[in-house]
Amino acid sequence: MNKSIIAAGLIAFTVIVGGCTSTGASPTITDETKVSTIKPGKSTTKDIEAAFGRPSNVEYMEKGEQVWSYQHVAMGPLAYVPFLNMTGNSGKESSLVIRFNNKGVVKEFRRGENRL
């Protein structure tokens, strides 16, 4: 019986530790130091791509403007445990949206976070 308890404990430990995942854009969009380098009126599409990589989504607006969106989702081990995943602490979705003018210069940007 002790062997089955130990085996169950090892399986549970493996599931919890191995249950951490992340998807989407690079987690650099959550790095305050990198985000603080974005300067409206100065930073360009090349600067942004060098800092954060390729965007998750690009929208082409009228007059040649572009909106780049980055999204990163990090799920913790609670995301895979029934009922505990409903506590609002099982993951975090981060987003960064940058609007460029028709010359490829940052016009404005915004960040957001959502607990899952």
Secondary structure, DSSP 8 states (H G I E B T S, - for coil): -HHHHHHHHHHHHHHHHHT-EEEES-GGGG-HHHHTT--TTT-BHHHHHHHH-S-SEEEE-GGG-EEEEEEEEEE-GGGGSTTGGGSS-SEEEEEEEEEE-TTSBEEEEEEEEEE-
